[in-house]
Amino acid sequence: MILQGPVAIPPPQTPPPGVDVNLIIDQLFPLIGGIVALIVGGVVLYAFFKSDLAAAIAERIRGGVHRRQQIDEPRVAQLEGQLEHLHGQIAELAERLDFAERLLAQKRERTLRAGE
């Protein structure tokens, strides 16, 4: 058996005199963070400007509002007529439903009286 003596650990290397590593890191960290934030913000803005939402906003700013004010009167009249027709159909269906419910209620009352 061979016994070895204590192993000598070399001392940590120290920076040259006058250089404070912590100070350099403390000054670089905010700078690097700012650069990363600018890059991420640029990518987000680029993606937004290429989106459909940005195109819709641009169209609205360009004057899309004025196009909406040009109403097609015959088309509006046709849609109003269709809407009135649908209201009439809904009212008729409501009356039929009410009638059917009354008939069912009368039939239920007759069967309950007959079962007594």
Phi, psi and omega in degrees: 000136180250128179262135177252152178275181180300138180274131181275126178266127181293145180293148179298145181285135181256145178293162179301155181298141178092356179251122178253109184297319180298322178294318179296315179296317180297329179277329182279329185300311177296326180294314179294319177299319178296318179296316179298318179296320178295320179294313180297317178298321178296318179295318179295316179296320178299315179296321179295315182292339177269358185276166177291330179297316179296321178295321178294319178296318179296319178297321178295320180291321181294337178134024178297339180292322182292328178293325180291332182285344177277089186274137177274098187301315179298322180294319179296319179296319178297316180295323178295321178297317178297321180295318177297320178298316179296321177298319178296318178297319179296318179298317179297318178296322178296319178296318179295320178296317179298317179298315180297320179296319179295319178298317179296321180294320178296317180297320180296320179295320179296317180292327178290321179291321181290332181279350182289000000 
